[in-house]
Amino acid sequence: MKNNNPLVSIIVPCYNQAQYLPEALQSIIDQTHTNWECIIVDDGSLDNTQGVVEKWINTDFRFKYIYKENGGLSSARNAGLDHATGEFIQFLDSDDVLDNLKLELSLANCEIEVDYNYKIIISNFRLFTNNINETVEPYCDLSYKLFTFENILYDWDSVFTIPIHCGLFKSIFFDDFRFPENLKAKEDWIMWLSFFKKESKIYFINEALAFYRFHEKSMTKKYAFMQENQLQSIFYLKNLISEKDYLAFLIHALEKKYNHNIELQTTILNYRKSRSYRIIEKLKKQYLLRLIFKIK
């Protein structure tokens, strides 16, 4: 039978983000579903993370604190999973926030079904910077039609991504999955691909129940870093998906890169034909001539 009051393990990895942590933890305290445990994994922070956490673990027994040497986000999430005892898993990065109804509304959609053990509840999300009361539209429009293995394989990043705290997962998903610790990014893509390979039942709540903080230090803004890990994640795919899917993905990736280069070349060519470009080039030549005569 379905448990009407299941324990949810909320895993909060943190590294040098003590200034954001109280807001994330407060959003957990505010949950209307109260049967949860929060596992805070300090991934070797050099700031005052431990001092911040002490307040919470001393006032509410549901908070648990784990300190480990720095190993990256995947390593921290895995440490949290190793200590989780809940029937469901909820991730929350230390700079993000949950709506107070996130757990309640997500759990309300876990009806008794044959495939209940492999059910994922996904909510929508919004963006914020400093003030959670001032949110903006997300960077992509989540919808049911996106939630297929093929879409996640081919359209991840280019069309959409699913912030990890949008999901609520049955803990059985993690019986045979851990985040690849050699990846410092794109590990969430690998997770979603792994889960969508299963006969998973997806339920989508088209309400913003997760809030993603967008700031200058966001990992996703470090383009070179993300590109490097994109390449590493492609190597990781080979052992995750079928050879047929892997070859199809490589062809798709090459075609996308080729089309991007063509578009870039066209943009450059059109710019060089523009009046603005000709004016700038003329000014550059005049400047160089003046500089040459000055040297003489």
C-alpha contacts under 8 A as a table, 3 or more apart, distances in Angstrom:
res1	aa1	res2	aa2	distance
1	M	112	I	7.45
2	K	111	E	7.65
2	K	112	I	6.17
3	N	6	P	5.51
5	N	35	N	6.79
6	P	35	N	6.72
6	P	86	G	7.36
6	P	87	E	6.14
6	P	88	F	7.45
7	L	35	N	5.17
7	L	36	W	5.15
7	L	37	E	7.26
7	L	85	T	7.82
7	L	86	G	4.68
7	L	87	E	5.60
7	L	88	F	6.65
8	V	35	N	6.58
8	V	36	W	4.58
8	V	37	E	6.32
8	V	86	G	4.81
8	V	87	E	5.99
8	V	88	F	4.71
8	V	89	I	5.78
8	V	90	Q	6.87
9	S	36	W	5.79
9	S	37	E	4.97
9	S	38	C	5.91
9	S	39	I	7.15
9	S	84	A	5.73
9	S	85	T	6.60
9	S	86	G	4.83
9	S	87	E	7.48
9	S	88	F	6.12
9	S	89	I	4.98
9	S	90	Q	6.10
10	I	36	W	7.04
10	I	37	E	6.07
10	I	38	C	4.61
10	I	39	I	6.09
10	I	89	I	6.02
10	I	90	Q	4.62
10	I	91	F	5.59
10	I	92	L	6.92
11	I	38	C	5.95
11	I	39	I	4.93
11	I	40	I	6.19
11	I	41	V	7.44
11	I	77	R	6.82
11	I	80	G	5.66
11	I	81	L	7.40
11	I	84	A	8.00
11	I	89	I	7.48
11	I	90	Q	6.31
11	I	91	F	4.91
11	I	92	L	6.14
12	V	38	C	7.17
12	V	39	I	6.07
12	V	40	I	4.77
12	V	41	V	6.05
12	V	77	R	7.60
12	V	80	G	7.70
12	V	91	F	6.28
12	V	92	L	5.10
12	V	93	D	5.43
12	V	94	S	5.93
13	P	40	I	5.96
13	P	41	V	4.66
13	P	42	D	6.22
13	P	43	D	6.90
13	P	73	L	6.81
13	P	76	A	5.54
13	P	77	R	6.06
13	P	80	G	7.69
13	P	92	L	7.49
13	P	93	D	5.87
13	P	94	S	6.30
14	C	17	Q	6.39
14	C	18	A	7.95
14	C	21	L	7.91
14	C	40	I	7.30
14	C	41	V	6.09
14	C	42	D	5.17
14	C	43	D	6.01
14	C	45	S	7.41
14	C	49	T	7.88
14	C	76	A	7.87
14	C	93	D	6.87
14	C	94	S	5.37
15	Y	18	A	7.87
15	Y	42	D	6.18
15	Y	43	D	5.39
15	Y	44	G	6.64
15	Y	45	S	4.81
15	Y	46	L	7.83
15	Y	49	T	7.78
16	N	45	S	4.89
16	N	46	L	6.05
16	N	47	D	5.37
16	N	48	N	7.71
16	N	49	T	6.71
17	Q	20	Y	5.67
17	Q	21	L	6.41
17	Q	47	D	7.57
17	Q	49	T	7.00
17	Q	94	S	6.78
17	Q	95	D	6.93
18	A	21	L	5.16
18	A	22	P	7.57
18	A	47	D	6.72
18	A	48	N	5.92
18	A	49	T	4.62
18	A	52	V	6.61
19	Q	22	P	7.16
20	Y	23	E	5.84
20	Y	24	A	6.75
20	Y	94	S	6.42
20	Y	95	D	5.02
20	Y	96	D	7.91
21	L	24	A	5.16
21	L	25	L	6.16
21	L	49	T	7.85
21	L	52	V	7.67
21	L	94	S	5.14
21	L	95	D	6.16
22	P	25	L	5.13
22	P	26	Q	5.92
22	P	52	V	7.38
23	E	26	Q	5.09
23	E	27	S	6.32
23	E	95	D	7.78
23	E	96	D	8.00
23	E	97	V	6.92
24	A	27	S	5.31
24	A	28	I	6.78
24	A	92	L	7.66
24	A	93	D	7.85
24	A	94	S	5.85
24	A	95	D	6.34
24	A	96	D	5.83
24	A	97	V	4.91
24	A	98	L	7.30
25	L	28	I	5.07
25	L	29	I	6.39
26	Q	29	I	4.95
26	Q	30	D	6.16
27	S	30	D	5.10
27	S	31	Q	6.62
27	S	97	V	5.98
27	S	98	L	5.53
27	S	99	D	6.69
27	S	100	N	6.24
28	I	31	Q	5.37
28	I	38	C	7.99
28	I	98	L	6.98
28	I	100	N	7.28
30	D	100	N	5.35
31	Q	34	T	6.20
31	Q	99	D	7.54
31	Q	100	N	4.31
31	Q	101	L	6.01
31	Q	102	K	7.19
31	Q	103	L	6.85
31	Q	104	E	7.67
32	T	100	N	6.04
32	T	101	L	5.88
32	T	103	L	7.44
32	T	104	E	6.26
33	H	36	W	7.60
33	H	101	L	7.52
33	H	103	L	5.92
33	H	104	E	5.11
36	W	62	R	6.75
36	W	86	G	7.60
37	E	62	R	4.74
37	E	63	F	6.06
37	E	64	K	7.46
37	E	86	G	7.56
38	C	62	R	6.03
38	C	63	F	4.78
38	C	64	K	6.02
39	I	63	F	6.14
39	I	64	K	4.86
39	I	65	Y	6.04
39	I	66	I	7.28
39	I	80	G	6.04
39	I	83	H	7.64
39	I	84	A	7.39
40	I	63	F	7.23
40	I	64	K	5.98
40	I	65	Y	4.91
40	I	66	I	6.10
40	I	80	G	7.42
41	V	65	Y	6.18
41	V	66	I	4.82
41	V	67	Y	6.01
41	V	68	K	7.42
41	V	76	A	5.95
41	V	77	R	7.54
41	V	79	A	7.17
41	V	80	G	6.32
42	D	45	S	6.16
42	D	49	T	7.30
42	D	50	Q	7.51
42	D	65	Y	7.44
42	D	66	I	5.99
42	D	67	Y	4.75
42	D	68	K	6.22
42	D	76	A	7.45
43	D	67	Y	6.34
43	D	68	K	5.30
43	D	69	E	5.82
43	D	70	N	4.70
43	D	71	G	6.62
43	D	72	G	6.98
43	D	73	L	7.79
43	D	76	A	5.93
44	G	67	Y	6.64
44	G	68	K	5.60
44	G	69	E	4.66
44	G	70	N	4.43
44	G	71	G	7.95
45	S	48	N	7.66
45	S	49	T	6.48
45	S	70	N	7.40
46	L	49	T	7.75
48	N	51	G	5.27
48	N	52	V	6.29
49	T	52	V	5.16
49	T	53	V	6.18
50	Q	53	V	5.09
50	Q	54	E	6.24
51	G	54	E	5.35
51	G	55	K	7.34
52	V	55	K	6.04
52	V	56	W	7.54
53	V	56	W	5.38
53	V	57	I	6.36
53	V	65	Y	7.43
54	E	57	I	5.29
54	E	58	N	5.93
55	K	58	N	5.40
55	K	59	T	6.40
56	W	59	T	5.34
56	W	60	D	6.07
56	W	63	F	6.65
57	I	60	D	5.48
57	I	61	F	6.12
57	I	62	R	7.51
57	I	63	F	5.06
57	I	64	K	6.28
57	I	65	Y	7.25
58	N	61	F	7.14
60	D	63	F	6.03
61	F	64	K	7.35
68	K	76	A	7.95
71	G	74	S	7.71
71	G	75	S	5.43
71	G	76	A	6.95
71	G	181	E	7.70
72	G	75	S	5.40
72	G	76	A	6.32
72	G	181	E	7.25
72	G	184	K	6.31
73	L	76	A	5.11
73	L	77	R	6.20
73	L	181	E	7.92
73	L	184	K	6.73
74	S	77	R	5.19
74	S	78	N	6.12
74	S	179	F	5.19
74	S	180	P	6.33
74	S	181	E	5.13
74	S	183	L	7.35
74	S	184	K	7.04
74	S	187	E	6.85
75	S	78	N	5.10
75	S	79	A	6.24
75	S	179	F	7.23
75	S	180	P	7.93
75	S	181	E	5.49
76	A	79	A	5.10
76	A	80	G	6.38
77	R	80	G	5.05
77	R	81	L	6.25
77	R	179	F	7.37
78	N	81	L	4.96
78	N	82	D	6.19
78	N	178	R	6.03
78	N	179	F	6.38
79	A	82	D	5.11
79	A	83	H	6.66
80	G	83	H	5.32
80	G	84	A	6.14
81	L	84	A	5.01
81	L	174	F	7.73
84	A	89	I	7.97
86	G	89	I	6.74
86	G	171	S	7.00
87	E	170	K	6.18
87	E	171	S	5.41
87	E	172	I	7.91
88	F	168	L	6.83
88	F	169	F	5.48
88	F	170	K	4.49
88	F	171	S	4.84
89	I	168	L	5.98
89	I	169	F	5.10
89	I	170	K	6.20
89	I	171	S	5.59
90	Q	165	H	6.59
90	Q	167	G	6.81
90	Q	168	L	5.17
90	Q	169	F	6.60
91	F	164	I	6.47
91	F	165	H	5.09
91	F	167	G	7.70
91	F	168	L	7.84
92	L	96	D	6.47
92	L	97	V	7.19
92	L	98	L	7.72
92	L	164	I	7.50
92	L	165	H	5.25
93	D	96	D	5.49
93	D	165	H	7.55
95	D	212	Y	7.89
95	D	213	R	6.26
96	D	210	A	7.93
96	D	211	F	5.98
96	D	212	Y	5.19
96	D	213	R	5.39
97	V	210	A	6.26
97	V	211	F	5.13
97	V	212	Y	6.81
97	V	213	R	7.84
98	L	102	K	6.31
98	L	165	H	7.79
98	L	209	L	6.09
98	L	210	A	4.76
98	L	211	F	6.03
99	D	102	K	5.28
99	D	208	A	7.70
99	D	209	L	4.77
99	D	210	A	5.90
99	D	211	F	7.43
100	N	103	L	7.58
100	N	209	L	7.83
101	L	104	E	5.26
101	L	105	L	5.84
101	L	209	L	7.00
102	K	105	L	5.69
102	K	106	S	6.05
102	K	209	L	5.25
102	K	210	A	7.28
103	L	106	S	5.14
103	L	107	L	5.97
103	L	168	L	7.85
104	E	107	L	5.33
104	E	108	A	6.11
105	L	108	A	5.06
105	L	109	N	6.82
106	S	109	N	5.63
106	S	110	C	7.27
106	S	121	I	5.94
106	S	122	I	7.77
106	S	123	S	7.80
106	S	168	L	6.90
106	S	205	I	7.70
107	L	110	C	5.32
108	A	111	E	7.38
109	N	121	I	7.50
109	N	203	Y	7.28
110	C	116	Y	7.15
110	C	119	K	7.45
110	C	121	I	7.93
111	E	116	Y	7.24
112	I	116	Y	6.10
113	E	116	Y	4.80
114	V	117	N	7.92
115	D	118	Y	5.66
115	D	119	K	6.89
115	D	199	E	7.74
115	D	200	S	7.22
115	D	201	K	6.76
116	Y	119	K	5.42
116	Y	201	K	7.44
117	N	170	K	6.38
117	N	172	I	6.77
118	Y	170	K	6.46
118	Y	172	I	7.29
118	Y	173	F	6.89
118	Y	198	K	7.73
118	Y	199	E	6.99
118	Y	200	S	4.96
118	Y	201	K	6.23
119	K	169	F	6.80
119	K	170	K	6.31
119	K	200	S	5.53
119	K	201	K	4.63
119	K	202	I	5.93
119	K	203	Y	7.68
120	I	167	G	6.68
120	I	168	L	5.89
120	I	169	F	5.05
120	I	170	K	6.78
120	I	200	S	7.05
120	I	201	K	6.28
120	I	202	I	5.06
120	I	203	Y	6.41
121	I	167	G	5.62
121	I	168	L	5.16
121	I	169	F	6.74
121	I	202	I	5.98
121	I	203	Y	4.91
121	I	204	F	6.00
121	I	205	I	7.43
122	I	166	C	5.35
122	I	167	G	4.49
122	I	168	L	6.51
122	I	202	I	7.29
122	I	203	Y	6.23
122	I	204	F	4.90
122	I	205	I	6.15
123	S	166	C	5.04
123	S	167	G	6.53
123	S	204	F	5.72
123	S	205	I	4.53
123	S	206	N	5.90
123	S	207	E	6.09
123	S	208	A	6.44
123	S	209	L	5.99
123	S	210	A	7.11
124	N	142	L	6.46
124	N	166	C	6.40
124	N	204	F	7.84
124	N	205	I	6.43
124	N	206	N	5.28
124	N	207	E	5.13
124	N	208	A	4.52
124	N	209	L	6.20
124	N	210	A	6.70
125	F	138	P	6.46
125	F	166	C	6.80
125	F	207	E	7.10
125	F	208	A	4.15
125	F	209	L	5.88
125	F	210	A	4.71
125	F	211	F	5.50
125	F	212	Y	7.10
126	R	135	T	6.19
126	R	136	V	5.96
126	R	137	E	5.51
126	R	138	P	4.79
126	R	208	A	5.93
126	R	210	A	6.72
126	R	211	F	5.12
126	R	212	Y	6.28
127	L	135	T	5.37
127	L	136	V	5.23
127	L	137	E	6.30
127	L	138	P	5.54
127	L	139	Y	7.99
127	L	211	F	5.68
127	L	212	Y	4.90
127	L	213	R	5.87
127	L	214	F	6.47
128	F	131	N	6.52
128	F	132	I	5.94
128	F	134	E	6.38
128	F	135	T	4.61
128	F	136	V	6.28
128	F	211	F	6.86
128	F	212	Y	6.29
128	F	213	R	5.04
128	F	214	F	5.99
129	T	132	I	7.43
129	T	135	T	7.76
129	T	213	R	5.29
129	T	214	F	5.17
129	T	215	H	5.96
130	N	213	R	7.61
131	N	134	E	5.40
131	N	135	T	7.56
132	I	135	T	6.22
132	I	211	F	7.85
138	P	141	D	6.94
139	Y	160	F	7.98
140	C	159	V	7.16
140	C	160	F	5.48
140	C	161	T	7.40
141	D	160	F	7.31
142	L	146	L	6.92
142	L	160	F	7.34
142	L	162	I	7.70
142	L	206	N	7.99
143	S	146	L	5.72
143	S	147	F	7.30
143	S	204	F	7.40
143	S	206	N	7.59
144	Y	147	F	5.54
144	Y	204	F	6.47
145	K	148	T	7.25
146	L	151	N	5.92
146	L	152	I	7.49
147	F	151	N	6.78
147	F	152	I	7.11
147	F	202	I	7.68
148	T	151	N	5.33
148	T	152	I	6.30
148	T	196	F	6.78
149	F	152	I	5.28
149	F	153	L	6.10
149	F	193	L	6.32
149	F	196	F	5.26
149	F	197	K	6.46
150	E	153	L	5.08
150	E	154	Y	6.07
150	E	155	D	7.97
151	N	154	Y	5.31
151	N	155	D	5.18
151	N	156	W	7.03
152	I	155	D	5.61
152	I	156	W	5.14
152	I	161	T	8.00
152	I	189	W	7.63
152	I	192	W	7.43
152	I	193	L	6.58
153	L	156	W	6.28
153	L	193	L	6.81
153	L	249	F	7.29
154	Y	249	F	6.66
154	Y	252	H	7.24
154	Y	253	A	7.93
155	D	158	S	5.40
155	D	159	V	5.24
155	D	160	F	6.60
156	W	159	V	6.10
156	W	160	F	5.46
156	W	161	T	5.56
156	W	189	W	7.46
157	D	160	F	5.28
157	D	161	T	5.63
162	I	166	C	6.79
163	P	166	C	5.59
163	P	167	G	7.77
163	P	212	Y	7.59
164	I	167	G	5.82
164	I	188	D	6.74
165	H	168	L	7.48
165	H	210	A	6.34
166	C	209	L	7.20
166	C	210	A	5.58
169	F	173	F	7.11
170	K	173	F	6.05
171	S	174	F	5.63
171	S	175	D	7.20
172	I	175	D	5.25
173	F	176	D	6.84
173	F	177	F	6.82
173	F	195	F	7.05
174	F	177	F	4.67
174	F	178	R	6.63
177	F	191	M	7.90
177	F	194	S	7.96
179	F	187	E	6.12
179	F	188	D	7.80
179	F	190	I	7.78
179	F	191	M	6.90
180	P	183	L	5.77
180	P	187	E	6.42
181	E	184	K	7.05
183	L	186	K	6.88
183	L	187	E	6.10
183	L	229	N	6.28
183	L	232	Q	6.96
183	L	233	S	6.87
184	K	187	E	7.10
184	K	229	N	6.58
185	A	188	D	7.60
185	A	226	M	6.40
185	A	229	N	5.71
185	A	230	Q	7.59
186	K	189	W	5.15
186	K	190	I	6.62
186	K	226	M	7.69
186	K	229	N	6.60
186	K	230	Q	6.49
186	K	233	S	6.57
187	E	190	I	5.12
187	E	191	M	6.32
187	E	233	S	7.65
188	D	191	M	4.90
188	D	192	W	6.25
189	W	192	W	5.25
189	W	193	L	6.18
190	I	193	L	5.16
190	I	194	S	6.12
190	I	233	S	7.57
190	I	237	L	7.70
191	M	194	S	5.14
191	M	195	F	6.29
192	W	195	F	5.17
192	W	196	F	6.03
193	L	196	F	5.20
193	L	197	K	6.27
194	S	197	K	5.41
194	S	198	K	7.26
194	S	240	L	7.22
195	F	198	K	5.51
195	F	200	S	7.11
196	F	199	E	7.17
196	F	200	S	6.32
197	K	200	S	7.81
208	A	211	F	7.26
214	F	218	S	6.35
215	H	218	S	5.44
216	E	221	K	7.12
217	K	221	K	7.23
218	S	221	K	5.60
218	S	222	K	7.52
219	M	222	K	5.67
219	M	226	M	7.86
220	T	223	Y	6.96
220	T	226	M	6.71
222	K	225	F	5.42
222	K	226	M	6.21
223	Y	226	M	5.16
223	Y	227	Q	6.11
224	A	227	Q	5.08
224	A	228	E	6.21
225	F	228	E	5.30
225	F	229	N	6.44
226	M	229	N	5.20
226	M	230	Q	5.98
227	Q	230	Q	4.89
227	Q	231	L	6.48
228	E	231	L	5.40
228	E	232	Q	6.57
229	N	232	Q	4.87
229	N	233	S	5.93
230	Q	233	S	5.11
230	Q	234	I	6.34
231	L	234	I	5.19
231	L	235	F	6.70
232	Q	235	F	5.24
232	Q	236	Y	6.41
233	S	236	Y	4.84
233	S	237	L	6.26
234	I	237	L	5.07
234	I	238	K	7.19
235	F	238	K	5.86
236	Y	239	N	6.24
236	Y	240	L	6.95
237	L	240	L	4.89
237	L	241	I	6.10
237	L	246	Y	7.06
238	K	241	I	6.06
238	K	242	S	7.47
238	K	243	E	7.12
238	K	246	Y	6.18
239	N	242	S	7.77
241	I	245	D	6.30
241	I	246	Y	6.29
242	S	245	D	5.22
242	S	246	Y	6.07
243	E	246	Y	4.94
243	E	247	L	6.11
244	K	247	L	5.38
244	K	248	A	6.21
245	D	248	A	5.03
245	D	249	F	6.01
246	Y	249	F	5.06
246	Y	250	L	6.27
247	L	250	L	5.12
247	L	251	I	6.27
248	A	251	I	5.21
248	A	252	H	6.12
249	F	252	H	4.95
249	F	253	A	6.03
250	L	253	A	5.05
250	L	254	L	6.16
251	I	254	L	5.18
251	I	255	E	6.13
252	H	255	E	5.13
252	H	256	K	6.11
253	A	256	K	5.11
253	A	257	K	6.17
254	L	257	K	5.07
254	L	258	Y	6.04
255	E	258	Y	5.02
255	E	259	N	6.07
256	K	259	N	5.16
256	K	260	H	6.08
257	K	260	H	5.03
257	K	261	N	6.23
258	Y	261	N	5.14
258	Y	262	I	6.29
259	N	262	I	5.04
259	N	263	E	6.17
260	H	263	E	5.11
260	H	264	L	6.14
261	N	264	L	4.97
261	N	265	Q	6.09
262	I	265	Q	5.11
262	I	266	T	6.13
263	E	266	T	5.08
263	E	267	T	6.15
264	L	267	T	5.07
264	L	268	I	6.24
265	Q	268	I	5.12
265	Q	269	L	6.08
266	T	269	L	5.04
266	T	270	N	6.04
267	T	270	N	5.20
267	T	271	Y	6.12
268	I	271	Y	5.07
268	I	272	R	6.22
269	L	272	R	5.17
269	L	273	K	6.44
270	N	273	K	5.14
270	N	274	S	6.37
271	Y	274	S	5.05
271	Y	276	S	7.93
271	Y	277	Y	6.39
272	R	277	Y	5.53
272	R	278	R	7.22
273	K	277	Y	7.00
273	K	278	R	7.46
274	S	277	Y	5.44
274	S	278	R	6.60
275	R	278	R	5.16
275	R	279	I	6.24
276	S	279	I	5.18
276	S	280	I	6.24
277	Y	280	I	5.15
277	Y	281	E	6.12
278	R	281	E	5.12
278	R	282	K	6.12
279	I	282	K	5.09
279	I	283	L	6.23
280	I	283	L	5.11
280	I	284	K	6.14
281	E	284	K	5.03
281	E	285	K	6.27
282	K	285	K	5.20
282	K	286	Q	6.27
283	L	286	Q	5.07
283	L	287	Y	6.11
284	K	287	Y	5.10
284	K	288	L	6.21
285	K	288	L	5.10
285	K	289	L	6.18
286	Q	289	L	5.17
286	Q	290	R	6.28
287	Y	290	R	5.23
287	Y	291	L	6.19
288	L	291	L	4.98
288	L	292	I	6.16
289	L	292	I	5.11
289	L	293	F	6.27
290	R	293	F	5.27
290	R	294	K	6.10
291	L	294	K	5.09
291	L	295	I	6.34
292	I	295	I	5.23
292	I	296	K	6.43
293	F	296	K	5.10
